Amino acid sequence: RDQRHPPQEPREGRAQPCGTTQTELWHNRDCCHALPEPAEPPAAGASMQKDAAGAERASLVSASETSSEQAVSKSTKTALLLKWGSLAVLMVQNSSAFVVTRYTRQGKPNELYLTSVVVLMVELIKMAICLLLLLRDARGSVRELCAELQHHLWVERRTTLLLGVPALCYAMQNNLVFVAISNLSAAAAQVLYQLKTISTAFFTVLLLRRSFRAAQWVSFLLLMAGVALVQSEDGKSSSAPTGAAPWLGVSAALAAASISGFAGVFLEKMFTSGGTSLWMRNVQLGLFSIPQAALLLLADRSAIVARGPLQGFSPLVWAVVASTAFGGLLVAAVVKHADNIVKMYAAACAIVLTCAVTSIVTASPPSALFLSGMALVLGSLLLYNQPVATARTAAAAAAAAAA
């Protein structure tokens, strides 16, 4: 026997192949590789770990989706807050500014302030506020602010020139309203000028490619009639001036209404297009509105030379100037975050609120015309904001009816 390989008993459970000697078995063991052991089945712990990892990934995905939904919901709530908050403030501002302005215009003619100076002061204050806000956005760097102004006012001068269109339209509108009032009764001029409601909706469809439901078009008609009834209280006792040309007054009122709708929608398109800030847009618009306001001083140049431009100014008049400047910036914010239709409803509600406050202050009960007009305005507002029935709601209603 080979002494290097002492004989050993075979392991239990393994039988020798028939016809094979012990020496051959040991030789085969040294020369050949043993067969691999059969793989053991996976342990139960590994399977549980894999399931736990999958559950953890699913929970992470669900948490990510939940956080994104919460972010979208938060941004939606912020947008709604900006929209309706600015509208509420605009309505109160319009109503209070009208009441205070009317109060400041009571007195002797030679002691009153010049409206042309007030208009110019309002435009200058708006420009100063916008420049300060732009300086804040530039982190207080005057150089960065100058670079931004150069880019938007000169490099993008085509956009700046386009903002001259609504500025020119508003100047034409004011002159046309004056012509209409000079040739029509106050009530007739107010009723015709309220056609700006329809013109605003028309240009919204034409320029902004929006659509309105049939009920919303009806709400515009109701709004126009309601505001006309409310405002007729101020002009029901006034008649057309002697020697007036009614056809000229009607044409001027219709033209003013059309231009007002076009200018408002065009300005909304400029404010909502591109990534330019609201304050920069107001600066661009001020480049055209300030020279127009300065030209109005020529009509009062004799009074300015005699007693100075700030004649008749009091703390209450300065409050009117500040309120009007704030209202101008607020209108721009409403146009950007809402639209001209919603701004139009805010202005109508402000008119109703003004008449109601005036009735309370003067201790005069509201007339039937005022109450009818207020009801039409509120009904128009509800009709315009009536939700549209979805297909799912209609299907559920049909199923409930069938059951």
HELIX and SHEET records of a PDB file:
HELIX    1   1 GLN A   22  CYS A   31  1                                  10    
HELIX    2   2 ALA A   44  THR A  104  1                                  61    
HELIX    3   3 PRO A  109  GLU A  111  5                                   3    
HELIX    4   4 THR A  115  ASP A  137  1                                  23    
HELIX    5   5 VAL A  142  GLN A  150  1                                   9    
HELIX    6   6 HIS A  151  VAL A  155  3                                   5    
HELIX    7   7 ARG A  157  LEU A  162  1                                   6    
HELIX    8   8 GLY A  164  ASN A  183  1                                  20    
HELIX    9   9 ALA A  186  TYR A  193  1                                   8    
HELIX   10  10 LYS A  196  LEU A  208  1                                  13    
HELIX   11  11 ALA A  214  GLY A  235  1                                  22    
HELIX   12  12 PRO A  246  THR A  272  1                                  27    
HELIX   13  13 LEU A  278  LEU A  295  1                                  18    
HELIX   14  14 LEU A  296  ASP A  300  5                                   5    
HELIX   15  15 ARG A  301  ARG A  307  1                                   7    
HELIX   16  16 PRO A  315  HIS A  337  1                                  23    
HELIX   17  17 ASN A  340  VAL A  361  1                                  22    
HELIX   18  18 ALA A  368  TYR A  384  1                                  17    
HELIX   19  19 ALA A  391  ALA A  402  1                                  12    
END                                                                             
